[in-house]
Structure formats: C-alpha cells, structure tokens
Amino acid sequence: MAQCTNCKRNLSCGCQKRTTSDGKSACSSCINTYEMQKKQAVLKPNVTTVKATPQVWGANRYNKLNK
C-alpha cells in the first residue's frame, strides 16, 4: 500500500494521489490544506523591527545623538 508523503495516510488506490502546484505529491484529502498553507506562507509579510530614536527638544535638538 502506498502512503501520502504529506499526511502519511494509506492510499487504497492510485486515484487518490494528486500533484501539488510545486510538484510534490499529496493525497486528495490533504491537497487543499497543503495548498492553503503554501499560499499563507507566501502572503505572510516579513516583519522587521525599527529602533525608535528619542525625540529631542530644546537648544541641542540639532546636535547628533551619536558623537
């Protein structure tokens, strides 16, 4: 008996085997969830943090903070 490489279920016949959009094989019961996970991974933005600089007011506001 063959197994699905994605969810490890036993496949009873070859008609349950499907090919994903990236060329991997999956069964007919898990191909939709596999494709949705791939789309969400692509659409998920990369989050970067930006170090906030303190606001300086007063006579020395135009001086460089890092001397």
C-alpha positions in Angstrom: 0.0 0.0 0.0 1.3 3.5 -0.8 1.4 6.3 1.6 0.8 10.1 1.2 4.1 11.9 1.6 2.3 14.8 3.2 -0.1 13.4 5.8 1.2 9.7 5.9 -2.3 8.2 5.2 -2.5 4.9 3.4 -3.8 5.3 -0.1 -6.1 2.5 -1.2 -5.7 3.2 -4.9 -3.8 5.4 -7.3 -6.8 7.7 -8.0 -6.2 9.4 -4.6 -2.8 10.6 -5.5 -2.5 14.2 -6.6 0.3 16.5 -7.6 0.6 19.9 -5.8 1.4 23.2 -7.5 5.1 23.0 -6.5 5.4 19.5 -7.9 5.2 17.4 -4.7 2.7 14.6 -4.3 -0.2 14.6 -1.8 -3.4 12.7 -1.4 -6.8 14.0 -2.4 -7.9 14.6 1.2 -4.9 16.8 2.2 -4.1 18.6 -1.0 -6.4 21.6 -0.3 -4.9 22.2 3.1 -1.4 21.9 1.7 -2.1 24.5 -1.0 -3.7 26.9 1.5 -0.6 26.6 3.8 1.7 27.4 0.9 -0.4 30.4 -0.1 -0.4 31.7 3.5 3.3 31.3 3.8 3.8 33.4 0.6 1.3 36.1 1.7 2.6 36.4 5.2 4.7 39.6 5.3 8.2 39.7 6.8 8.0 41.8 10.0 11.1 43.9 10.9 11.5 46.0 14.0 12.8 49.5 13.8 14.7 51.1 16.6 13.0 54.2 17.7 15.1 57.3 18.3 14.2 59.5 21.2 12.7 62.9 20.3 15.0 65.7 21.5 13.6 69.2 22.0 15.4 72.2 23.2 18.7 74.0 22.4 20.6 70.8 21.5 18.0 69.3 19.2 20.1 69.6 16.0 23.2 68.1 17.6 24.0 64.5 16.7 22.9 62.0 19.3 25.8 59.6 18.5 29.0 61.6 18.7 
